[in-house]
């Protein structure tokens, strides 16, 4: 009966809209958009793209998603990556963040719904290009351009599926566009609009397939433009997926990390180049009378993929992370989503890691005292103005993944420690002894990765990959006096998030993750 009702609803929708694609909560898109657009030819053929200009305009929408849809691409990933782990507290005492801190995540909260639905809409955009570009009749669109544009869309799709599978595990794989619905074919297209979940391994295999197919045709790394879905982005993602349990292959992690190195990436000498801003007066500290006027650097040698923001086209992320150094009092009257934890601060202090601490955390006076004294309150500092560059992937992460593969895959311990010392040397820390055994070196690696990538949305996924969630998180309230009591002790069911109830209601073929 439920399926019949859903089918009736689809048919009703199809009477008012010719659907050439679907929003990937798998309800037909109800309004005209770049996703539903088709060009009707005289002979009756419905083409998604009429010419090269339409293809290139659509490709640009993929890049626009990564830059402009900041809630699910960045804000929510920081919330999951750091507040759900030991790096941060929920800055506010109400709303969605608190559930990630105390491990009581309900299926009704907004980050779960928008993350799933918007990522799936992004996949629909990628599918539209991948599925239709070869049929474009414009002969000025060369075969090389078709393959390049298709490769970029596949890398985009792989990026999304990687974030989604790490958050939810079993998710639907959709690589085609659903046909228009008629009374004659409704049974046949039902599964396209309401697909079942695939296993985690199947999702990882699809990511692998997309990346390997894209690699020969994607653009080369451009040192002057790190916003593109390049071969280096594909290699970075391949290194990442081969580090994860469903596909774990440490030899391939090392292979693709080395290929990224061969593409010309290197650590910046000054850690501040990654996150700093230009001030109106560079001789004075930032403040209400000395605002930021731009990002300090873009397209550094360390950045593999980044979203760039400029005066007149800004990011709003400091709104939920900290303070706008370009507008001192803007939206600074309420607590922010992510507050650095005492446990993270202690880890920096234990290592005497002053340089990275000062680029990661900043202290201000504020009007609230949820976790610290309002006179000396810490904030996330890696995105600090409207013009900050948001780095999606950077080379330090790749180097660290190679060290992880060496340590956990039985490789040379001294080589792994050499990588750690390279990263530590950049910020003035003493080198680790090359005589450390594998266990000690692995512990040192885990600490180094935490400090290097702190508050960049990585920590939770690292703990899951290392199977350290229970060990680290269940003991956290005892060693961190500011941590909220856990509503539920962590277990393996909590390695994945619940699927939004609204998503489950929209697709009767989806099943909730265990434990929720």
N, C-alpha and C positions, 0 to 999 in steps of 0.2 A: 504493500500500500504506500509506503514512504517513497519508494522509487517511482510509482505512478504519479504521485503528487508532484515530485520534482520534475518529471518529464512533462507534465501539463504546464508547469511554470515555465520551463524552457520553451515550449511551443508558443506560449503566450508572448514571451519576450521576443521570439523570432519573428512574430507577426509585425512588430513595430521596429525591428532593427535587423538589417542584414549583417550578420556577425562574421567577420573574416578572421577573427582571433578571439581569444578569451582571456579575461583577467584570471590570474592563476590561483584565485581562491575557487576557480572553476564555476563561477557564475558568469553568464554572458555579460560583457561590458554593456552598460546601459546608456552610454552617451557616446557621441561621435568623438573620436580622438585619433591620434597618430597610430594607435594600435588597431583600431577598427577600420581605418581608411582603406579603400580599394578604388581602383580606377576602372570604370566600366568601358570596355572597348566596343567599337561599333559592331563587331562580330559576336559580341556577347561574352567575350572572355574577361574575367575579373582579375586584373593584375594588381598586386600590392604596390608596385613601383612602376611608374611609366617611363622614367628616364634616370640618367646618372645623377642628376641634381637631387631627385627624390631619395635615391639610395644614400647619398652623402648626407643629406639632411637627417635621415633616419639614423645613420651611424652616429651623427653628432648627438642625437637624443640619448644614446647609450652613455656617452661621455658626460652628458648633462646630468644623468641620474646619479652617477658616482660623485659628482661635484655638489649638486644642488639638493638632493634628498638626504639631508644630513642626519635626520632622526634615526633611520634604520641602518644607514651605512656607517655611522660613527657614534652618535650619542648612545644608542642602545648597546652597541658592541663594547663601549667603555664600561657601561653599567654591568654587563655580564662579565666582561673580562677582568674587572678590578674590584667592583663592589661585591660581586658574588664570590670573590676570592679574598685573600688576606691583605690586599693592597689598599683597600679603601672602605670607609663606612658609607652607608646611605646618608648623604648630607642632610636630607630632610627627614622628619619624623612621621611623615604621612605620605601616601601615594605609593607608586610602584617601586621606588628604590628600596624601601624598607624590607620588602619581601625577598629581594635578592640578598640582602645582608643576613637576614635571620633564617633563610632557607624555608620559607613558607609560601612559595610562589603559587598563586592561584591561576587558573586558566582564563580568568576574566580580565586581566590587566592589559592596558593598551600596548606596551612594547611587544607582547607576544602576537597580538593581532596584526599590528601594522608591519612588524618584521616579516611575518609569513606572507601576508597579502602583497606588500610592496615588493618584496624580493621576487615573488612569483609574477607580478606584473612586469618587473624588469626582465625576467626570463622570457616572457611573452614578446617583449620588444626584440630581444636577441633572436628568438625563433622566427619572428617575422622577416628579419633580414636574411638569416641563414637559409630559410626554406624558399625564399622567393627571388633571391638575387640572380640566380642563373636564368630565370625566365624574363628578365628585363630586356625589352627589345632594342634599347638604345645601343647601337654599335660603337659609340664612343667610349662605352664602359668596357675596358679591355679585360681579357681573361686574367691578367695579373692583378688588376684592381679588384675584380670579383673575388679572387682567392684571398687577397689581403683583407678586404672588408669582412669577408666571411670569417677569416681567422681572428680578427679583432672581436667580432661578436661571440665567437666560441670561447675566447679567453674571458670575456665579460661574463658569459654564462657559467664558466667554470669557477670564477671568483665567487659568484653568488651561491652556487651549489656547495662550495667548500664552506662558506659561512653557515649556510643552512644545515648541512649535515652535521657540523660540529654542534649546532644548537639543538637540533631536534632528532638527529639520528635517521630514522626511517622517514623519508619524504618521497613524494611522487617525482619520477623522472619524466619530464615533458620536453620533447625535442621537435615536435611538429605542431602545426596549427590545426585547430578543430574545424571540421567542415561546417558550413551553414546547416542549420537544423530544419528539417521538414518533417511532416507527419509520416513520410515513408522511411526515413533513415534514423529516426530518433533512437531506436534501440541500438543501432550500430554506433552512433556517435556518443552515446551516454558515457562510455568509459573514457572518452577523450575530455569531456567536460568535468567528469567526476572520477579521476583516476585513483587507483589504490596506491598505497605506499610501496616503495621498493626498499630492499635491505640496504644497510649502510654500505656494504661492500659493493653492491650494484651502483650506488650513487658515486662512490669513489672511482669505480671503473669508468663511469660516464665522464667524470671530471678528467681522468687520465686520457680517455679517448679524445675529448675535446682539445686538450692541451697538446697532445702528440700530433693531432691532425693540424692544429693551428701553427705549430712551431716552424715548419718550413716556409710559411707564407706571411707570418706576422711581420710588422716593421722591425727593423733593427733598433737597438737602443740608440736614442738621440740624446747626447749629453746636454743639449740645449732645451729639451722638452721632455720632462719626466711625467707627463700627464697621459701618455699613450699606452695602449695595451700592446706591448712590444714582445719580442722574443724573450727578453730578460724577465718580463713579468711571467710569461709562461714557464720559464725555467725555475723561477722562484717558487711558483705554485707547485710544480712537479716535485721540487725538493720538499716542500711542506707536506704534500699528500703522501709521499713515500716514507715520511717520518711517523705517520699515523698508523694505528694498529691494523685497520682493514687491509692496507696495502704494504705494510712495513717492509722496507728493503733499504738497509743502510748503505749498501753500495751505490744504489741509485741516488740517495740523498747526497752522498759525496760527489757523485758524477755531476749532478745538476748544480750543486753549490760551486763546484769548480768551473762549470760553464758560465755561471753568473760572474765569477771573478774574471774569467777570460773576456767577458763583454766590456771590461774596463772600469768596473766599480771599485771603490776603495773608501775607507773610513775618512771622514773629514777630520782635519787636524784639531779643530775647535768644536767641541760638543755644542756650543752655543749657536753655531751656524745652522743647526737643525731646527732650532726652536726660537731663536732670538728675533727681535724686531729692531727696526731703525727708529730712533727717537728724534724728536724735533731738535733737541740739543744733546749730542752724544757725550758731552762732558758731564752731564747730570743724570741722576737716576730717574726712572719713570715716576710720574706723579700727575696730579691734575693740571699743573702748569707746564708739563713737559710730556706731551702725549706721543704715542707711537704713530708713525706716519706711513709705515709699510713693513712688510716682512724683511728680515735681515738678508735672507738668501732664499732663492728658489733653484730647483734643478741642481742640487749639489751632487758631488761624486758618489755620495752614499745613498741618495734617494733612488729607488727603483720605480715606484709609482706614487704619485701624489695628487691631491686636489688643491688647486691654487685659488686664492682669493685676493682681490685687489680693491683699492679705494674705488667706491662706486659699485662694487660687486663683492660684498663681504660675506664672511661666515658669521653665524650667530652662536656658534658653539660656546664661546665664553659666557654666554647667558646662563648655561647650566653647569659650567665647569669652574668659573672663577670670576675674573675681572677683565673688562675691556681696557687695555692700556691705551687705546686710542680715544676713549671716552670714559674717564675715571669713574664716574658715578652712575653710568648707564646700567640699569637693571641690577643694581647691587644692593637691593633692599630686602632680599630674601635668601634663605639658605639654598645652596647649590646641591646638585644631585650626588656628586662624588667628592668625598672628603678624605684626604690621605690618612691612613691609619697609623696608630702608634707602633704597630708591628712593622710596618714599612719604614717609618722613620728610624726605628731602632736598628733595622737591618743596614740602612745607610750609615748610621753613626757607628755601629760595630765595625764596619769596614773602613771608617774614616773617609768615606766617599763624598767629600764636600762638593766637588765640581758637579757631579751628576745630581746630587741632592738639590743644589741651588738652581739647576735647570728643570727639575721635576716638581719641586714644591716651593711655594712662596707664602709668606705670612703677611696678613693685613689685619687691620681693625675692622670689625663688622658689627652688625646689630643683633647677632644671635650667638648662642653659646651651646648649641646642641651637643658638641663633642669636646670643645676646647674653650678656654677663656676667650671672650670676644675681643680682648685687647691684643691677642697674639694667636690668630686663627690660621691654620694652614689650608692652602688651596692647590689644586692641580695647576701646574704652570706651563705645561708643554704646548698648550694652545692659549695664547695670551692676548690676542687682539683680533679685530675684525679681518685683518690681513694675514693671519697666520696660515702657513701651509700645513695641511693635514697629510701626513705621510702614511700611506696605506702599507707599503712594503719598503724596508730599507736594508742595506747591505749588512749591518751589524747582526740583524736577525739571521741572515743567510750564513754568515760566518759561525754564529753560535750553533745553528742547526748542523753544520759540518762537525763541530766539536762534539755535539750530542751523538751524532752517528758514529764517530770514532770511539767514544767512551762506551756507548751502549751496544755497539755492534762488534766489539772485540778488536777495534783498531788500535793504532799506536797512541798510548796515553800521552807521551811527550808532545806529539803533534797537536793533540787537543789542548794541552796546557799552553802550548805556544800561541794558539788562537786566543785563549783567554787572556794571556799576557799582552797580546797585541791590543785587545780591547781595553784592558785595564791601563796600559801605558798611555793610551790616548787621553785619559783623565787623571794622570799623575799618580796612579796607585802602584804599590810595590809589586813586582812579579811574583807569581806563585812558584814554589819550588818544583822543578821538573822531576823530582824524585817521588812525588806523591803517588800512592798506589791508585788503582782504578776507582775504588770506592770513595776515597778522599777526593780524588779529582772530580768525580761525578757530583758530589755534594758541593764542591766549589763551583762547578759549572752551573748548577741549579741556582745558587745564590747570585752568580754573576749575571745570568740571564734575567733574573728578577730585577736587579738593580738597573741594568742597561735598558730594559724595555718597560720599566715601571710606568703605570698609568697610560699605557698605549693600547690597552685592551687585549693583552696577551696572556696574562697570568693564569686565569681560570683554565684556558685551553691547554696550557703547559701542564698544570696539575692533573688534568684529565688524561693527557697523553702519557704522563709518567705514572699514572695510577697512584697518585699521592693525595687525592682529595680527602679521603677519610683521615689519613694521618695528620695532614696539615690543618684541615678545617675543623674537625671535631675537637681538637685541643686548643683552638684559637681563643675562645672566650676566657680560658684559664690564664693565658699569657698576655692577653690584650684587654686591659681594663675598660677600654672604650667600646669594645665590641658588644653589640646587642646579643642577648641570650638566643641560642638557637631554638627555633620552634620545632625543628626536626634535625636529628643527627644525620649527617651525610652518609649515603650508601650508594651503591652503583646505579640505582635507579635515578639518582640525582645528577648523574653525569650528563643527562639530557634534560631539556626544558619541557614543560607541558605544552601541548598544542592548544592554541586559543580555542575556547569553547565556541566562539562565533565561526571559526574556521571549520570545526567539527560539524556544527549545525548546517553549514553550507554544503558540505560534501559528506554524504552518508557513508562513503566508502573508506573514510579515514578512521583510524583507531587511535585513542589516546595512548600516550607513552606510559609504560608501567610505573606505578608508584604515585600517580596523580588521579 
